């Protein structure tokens, strides 16, 4: 049986990079920040808006054509364009 080549980054601790420089997976996504019920960031596709959940979720994406009350809108944040080479 062939051995799987070792990943040169397998021992890298990337949690700091992920937490300090968050990005969305897709270029068509927008990052939002909420502080309630917990301090989290989450992403929604363009055409959707980030909504603060009433309970139990990190954040909810909702179609922008039917926005909720202003008090439930999550804050848009800019994403870091920093490339993480070690992870």
C-alpha positions as CSV (number, residue, x, y, z in Angstrom):
1,X,0.0,0.0,0.0
2,X,1.3,3.4,-0.9
3,X,1.8,5.9,1.8
4,X,0.0,9.2,1.6
5,X,2.4,12.1,1.4
6,X,2.6,14.1,4.6
7,X,1.0,17.5,4.4
8,X,3.6,20.1,5.0
9,X,1.1,22.2,6.9
10,X,-0.5,19.5,9.0
11,X,1.1,20.7,12.2
12,X,0.3,24.4,11.7
13,X,-2.1,25.9,14.2
14,X,-4.4,27.9,11.9
15,X,-7.1,28.9,14.5
16,X,-5.5,32.3,15.1
17,X,-5.5,33.0,11.3
18,X,-9.1,31.9,10.9
19,X,-10.4,33.9,13.9
20,X,-8.4,37.1,13.2
21,X,-8.7,37.1,9.4
22,X,-12.1,35.6,8.5
23,X,-13.2,35.3,4.9
24,X,-16.3,33.9,3.2
25,X,-15.9,30.8,1.0
26,X,-17.3,32.4,-2.1
27,X,-16.5,35.6,-3.9
28,X,-20.3,36.3,-4.2
29,X,-20.7,36.3,-0.4
30,X,-20.9,39.2,2.1
31,X,-19.7,38.8,5.7
32,X,-21.9,39.9,8.6
33,X,-21.2,40.3,12.3
34,X,-23.6,39.8,15.3
35,X,-23.0,40.1,19.0
36,X,-26.2,38.5,20.2
37,X,-26.8,35.7,21.1
38,X,-23.0,35.3,20.7
39,X,-20.1,37.2,19.1
40,X,-19.9,35.6,15.6
41,X,-19.3,36.3,11.9
42,X,-21.2,34.6,9.1
43,X,-21.6,34.9,5.4
44,X,-24.6,35.3,3.1
45,X,-24.7,35.3,-0.7
46,X,-25.2,38.6,-2.5
47,X,-28.9,39.3,-2.7
48,X,-29.4,38.1,0.8
49,X,-29.1,40.0,4.1
50,X,-27.7,38.9,7.4
51,X,-30.3,38.7,10.2
52,X,-29.8,38.4,14.0
53,X,-31.4,35.2,15.1
54,X,-33.9,35.3,17.9
55,X,-32.2,32.2,19.4
56,X,-30.0,29.3,18.7
57,X,-28.2,30.2,15.5
58,X,-25.0,32.0,14.5
59,X,-26.9,34.1,11.9
60,X,-29.6,33.8,9.4
61,X,-29.5,34.7,5.7
62,X,-32.7,36.2,4.3
63,X,-33.8,37.3,0.9
64,X,-33.1,41.1,0.6
65,X,-36.4,41.7,-1.0
66,X,-38.2,41.1,2.3
67,X,-36.0,42.7,5.0
68,X,-36.8,42.3,8.7
69,X,-37.1,45.2,11.2
70,X,-33.9,47.3,11.3
71,X,-33.2,46.1,14.9
72,X,-32.7,42.6,13.5
73,X,-30.2,43.5,10.8
74,X,-26.7,42.1,11.2
75,X,-23.7,44.5,10.6
76,X,-21.8,44.1,7.3
77,X,-18.1,43.8,7.9
78,X,-15.2,43.9,5.4
79,X,-13.2,40.7,4.9
80,X,-9.4,40.5,5.0
81,X,-7.8,39.9,1.7
82,X,-4.8,38.5,3.6
83,X,-3.6,35.2,2.2
84,X,-2.8,32.5,4.7
85,X,0.1,30.5,3.3
86,X,0.9,28.4,6.4
87,X,-2.5,26.8,6.7
